[in-house]
Amino acid sequence: MLSRKIYLIIFCLFLTSCGGMDFIYKNQKDLYNPIYNKTKYEINGKQLSAVSQYAQIYFGDADQSSYNLIINISEEKIKKSVKTNQAVSKLDYKIVFGYELIEVNRNCLVYNKDVVSRFSYIPKSSGYNFGSDQSLDNMYKLAVKENFNQFINQLSQVDITSCLDEN
């Protein structure tokens, strides 16, 4: 009998603790990607394997494109910590993605912004280190995903049906 009361109390506590839970995607605007499967994209500048890997996921595959997306990528490495023997012990990376979205039918620019991603990397050895290289590759992947998410979020909040240079 006592164990039933304990189970009932635990069940009631569980129900009340989940009362204030919010779902991440409760707002439909968070799920909206206005250029998915409507865009052909071109990647210029710094070649990152993660960009081509995630571009297909974020922009889809358009047979008939309504938009052309030009992504210009530049990277800056900043040595933050240098040891006495001049070996770098910490690098900061700044990756700038310049997005230009052009509407095909009117051949006009509808969106033009730069989105910046940053991360720090601490190399583990001065020579080849598989673990360090994998870690750096994963940081690039996270930076690209974060950047694409920011771009899609910004793009879903603007009107891409009108040209930027229209008065």
Order of alpha helices (4+ residues) and beta strands (2+ residues): alpha-beta-alpha-beta-beta-beta-alpha
